[in-house]
Amino acid sequence: MADDPDGDGGQWLTILEIAEARGISEQSAGRTIRRKKWRRQPDNQGTVRYLVPDAGRTKEPVRRNNADMVAGLLSTIEILREQLKREAARADSTESELSAAHDAVERAQREAQDARGRLDELTKAHFEAGKGRGLLARLMAAWRGE
């Protein structure tokens, strides 16, 4: 990198150096050069260099920002992993509770079915026991607890 001999406050860089300094592709660097109409000059070896204003200031912050972004992303990933573990444990607990509730419902349904069957049997036996007797005989049998 050569400093600007004209004192314009920039540096003479190749497209590759511009891309590296800004953290962009060479194609993007070329578009930036054309859009900003930076001065162009070939050196003695035929390498084309462009006068980039304040190029030295952009290189370090880009790398530092990238490192900060990576650190932030890693931190976020770790937070999300912990959250995923908590949610998986919660889902397992909820699944166990749901299974227990399902078993309780099935037991209650079986007990209700059994109670209905017993009630039907008692009603039928009671009806058949009192069928041949008159009202007075049925009342007396009920009073005695028969």
Secondary structure, DSSP 8 states (H G I E B T S, - for coil): -EE-TT-SSEEEE-HHHHHHHHT--HHHHHHHHHHHT--EEE-TTS-EEEEEETHHHHHHHHHHHHHHHHHHHHHHHHHHHHHHHHHHHHHHHHHHHHHHHHHHHHHHHHHHHHHHHHHHHHHHHHHHHHTTS-HHHHHHHHHHT-
